[in-house]
Amino acid sequence: MNAFDSISPIDYRYYGSNKAIFTKLKDYLSEAAGIKYRLHVERTLVEALADKRLCSRAVAKEVEIACEQITAEEVYAKRKRPSMTSER
């Protein structure tokens, strides 16, 4: 099982043994689903900025493409890297 498919740490206790229920819920309630929805919000925000001419349509298209390609694993890997602005 992929860690980003989990809905909560107690998945197996309540429904993990029922693959049909787990499969139906993970697309809406898992960590990966949460990241997917946040990416959708980011993309929508940039599209609104482009509508108001605060950024170009080309930028909005780049963000759209990036949001379609980013995975939960990549988001968490990026969070683990030290910040370029952090003090050494």
Number of C-alpha atoms within 10 A of each C-alpha: 5 7 13 18 20 20 21 12 8 10 13 14 8 9 13 15 11 10 11 10 11 20 12 10 16 17 15 15 15 18 18 22 20 17 18 19 14 13 19 14 13 16 21 15 13 21 21 14 16 17 13 10 10 11 14 14 15 10 14 21 15 12 18 18 12 13 19 12 9 13 17 17 14 11 12 11 10 11 10 9 8 10 9 7 6 6 6 5
